[in-house]
């Protein structure tokens, strides 16, 4: 059985983002939300297809994704960077 701490160590070593698709009605993929390892810390990010922006999909996805990813990898702090 793989422990959460073991999963976290593997994830940090991989340097690859953990990506979760954002799927809406009838299996339409409109973007993704992801957690990226940064040394011993994590960053959250997302992308929404242009036709679907401004509808709250990113907000909803982050609210759902954060508790799952934080529990799965025992993350206690995650950063978000905003570019305008």
C-alpha positions as CSV (number, residue, x, y, z in Angstrom):
1,X,0.0,0.0,0.0
2,X,1.4,3.4,-1.0
3,X,1.2,6.0,1.8
4,X,0.4,9.7,1.2
5,X,3.9,10.6,2.3
6,X,5.4,8.2,-0.3
7,X,3.1,9.6,-3.0
8,X,4.3,13.1,-2.1
9,X,8.0,12.2,-2.3
10,X,7.4,10.6,-5.8
11,X,5.5,13.6,-6.9
12,X,8.2,16.0,-5.8
13,X,10.9,13.9,-7.5
14,X,9.0,13.8,-10.8
15,X,9.0,17.6,-11.2
16,X,5.9,17.0,-13.4
17,X,2.6,18.8,-12.7
18,X,-0.4,16.9,-11.4
19,X,-3.1,17.9,-14.0
20,X,-6.8,17.4,-13.6
21,X,-9.1,18.1,-16.5
22,X,-12.1,20.4,-16.3
23,X,-15.0,18.6,-18.0
24,X,-18.5,20.0,-18.4
25,X,-21.7,18.9,-20.1
26,X,-21.5,15.8,-22.3
27,X,-17.7,15.3,-21.6
28,X,-16.5,18.6,-23.1
29,X,-12.9,19.3,-21.8
30,X,-12.7,23.1,-21.3
31,X,-9.3,23.3,-19.6
32,X,-7.4,22.0,-16.6
33,X,-6.3,22.8,-13.0
34,X,-2.9,21.6,-11.9
35,X,-0.5,21.5,-9.0
36,X,3.2,21.9,-9.8
37,X,6.0,20.9,-7.4
38,X,8.5,23.7,-6.7
39,X,11.4,22.3,-4.6
40,X,9.5,21.6,-1.4
41,X,6.5,23.8,-2.2
42,X,3.7,23.7,-4.6
43,X,2.0,26.1,-7.0
44,X,-1.6,25.8,-8.3
45,X,-2.5,26.9,-11.8
46,X,-5.3,26.6,-14.3
47,X,-6.3,27.2,-17.9
48,X,-9.8,27.7,-19.3
49,X,-10.6,27.7,-23.0
50,X,-11.4,31.3,-24.2
51,X,-15.0,30.5,-25.0
52,X,-15.7,29.4,-21.4
53,X,-13.9,32.2,-19.4
54,X,-15.8,34.4,-17.1
55,X,-18.3,31.7,-16.1
56,X,-16.8,30.7,-12.8
57,X,-15.4,27.3,-14.0
58,X,-11.9,28.0,-12.8
59,X,-13.1,29.1,-9.3
60,X,-15.3,25.9,-9.0
61,X,-12.5,23.7,-10.3
62,X,-9.9,25.1,-7.8
63,X,-12.4,24.7,-4.9
64,X,-12.9,21.1,-5.8
65,X,-9.2,20.3,-6.7
66,X,-7.5,21.9,-3.7
67,X,-8.8,19.7,-0.9
68,X,-8.2,16.6,-3.0
69,X,-4.6,17.4,-4.0
70,X,-3.7,18.7,-0.6
71,X,-4.9,15.5,1.1
72,X,-3.5,13.2,-1.6
73,X,0.0,14.5,-1.3
74,X,-0.1,15.9,2.2
75,X,0.4,19.5,1.1
76,X,-0.1,22.1,3.8
77,X,0.7,25.2,1.8
78,X,0.2,25.9,-1.9
79,X,0.9,29.1,-3.9
80,X,-1.1,30.7,-6.6
81,X,0.4,33.3,-8.9
82,X,-1.8,35.7,-10.9
83,X,-0.7,37.3,-14.2
84,X,-2.9,40.1,-15.5
